[in-house]
């Protein structure tokens, strides 16, 4: 198991390197000069040239990339062209806020979506099933930034229940998390409902009922546990979507998070800031996916054998080669 | 419906039965009706309205008219432009985005996925590892980077969203191609001397079409949302072009005093996305062979 985790973590490295290369080339090889974009259209040409020299923009693209990635390997993510601060410092001060929103959104969507989907499936065609399905349909269609603006307008400005700028105090996180969780809750509800409907018709459920197991035990032990795999898969896939969603949500609620930093940096082609942020986001998503895969084995112990056999296979190979 | 000859009445065509099953789903028909309405209004907009004078030209006299005002059902915006006309023209952009992005991703995803799945081995490994890298970045963030690099405007937005969706299609196509390439009908085709392209295009892709069509409708919905979000962030279609996301973005300054500037474009986005989602749901059930009766 441990070997598997280490292997997965090592596999992240080439993917993150590839991401850094692709994003670095997208940003650097397209027209647009960061110095000009940051200092403005009527900046002093001498100053522009000095900045270009300072940031190494006059070097060949590959030279710049190799220099940059060499720095990253030694833990130096460079300085942001736009703010002049170290990229790592910027990320460190912003990552917690984004994580709270993204993980809060995922957590809330699971806490609301799974029970709602379960009830909806157990009481199929009832009022609550109908309600859950309509709600899920509406929540997937409503754009997050619009929901954010509307809640800002009513909850913060008209009714004055919560602060309008998020991320400053704990109550500033409530609305961003709720808004971000909306569409994820919808997909979670729908997936749970269809997964539960599938397993509720299985023979082992009939069998359990026939032997007189209490209905609540049938639902929680026999049905829910066997419908968990697709539910966890969707939660894992939502992590990536949530990270994309935070970009928009942070903009609506004026939160100084990663998404906000990314959008402002990408506008002026601030390559170290953009590539650094994206590498951290990609690493976060990859780690969360690994966690999801490990949760699989808790829910379905049969999957554990896969990792075990891989380990045994490696051991056997080592024995034969040495 | 599909039988034009007189002797083929007994045999029900596959398309006919899919259409019949789709029509039985009331919500999907509602989605289809909304979509047709959107298509007709945005195609025929030029017959009723004049783009330059009504959707773009500013009118200082009639700013911030509330919805239901005379001559302006949806009211007017901060520059006195008719909201209804702008919503109609904005719908044109959203529909172009939806269809183009789904089409782009479908074509390139199919080419990449089919090549990888059919030939396997090294080609498969190289293509899919590249796709994995793109999948590791959330599609919204990837689109932001591409748009920022290429610059705004409709063409670049379409490209950015299209590229961001390709890996998903490549995966779907690859898995169904791998499942089908050793089946008997493919072997039969190979026996009578069919080439690789013929086998892929005529025998394998049609069998994967169902899930691709469903995925395409969902992509149309999500790309409308994503383009609106990009324009809202100021990275997509820029004012004064009427686009729902950029209308929301410019309207948000006035939302306290004139909420209709943000409610109306928001409802327009939600309605069109809802229609695509409803159609997608209906198609999934209609194309699912397990639900055939």
Interface residues (C-beta under 8 A of the other chain):
Chain A: X15 X16 X18 X19 X22 X23 X26 X27 X30 X31 X32 X137 X138 X140 X141 X142 X143 X144 X145 X146 X149 X150 X153 X157 X158 X240 X241 X243 X244 X245 X247 X248 X251 X262 X263 X266 X267 X269 X274 X278 X281 X282 X285 X286
Chain B: X132 X133 X134 X136 X137 X138 X139 X140 X141 X144 X145 X146 X148 X149 X150 X151 X221 X225 X228 X229 X232 X233 X235 X245 X248 X252 X255 X256 X259 X262 X263 X265 X266 X269 X270 X271 X273 X274 X277 X278
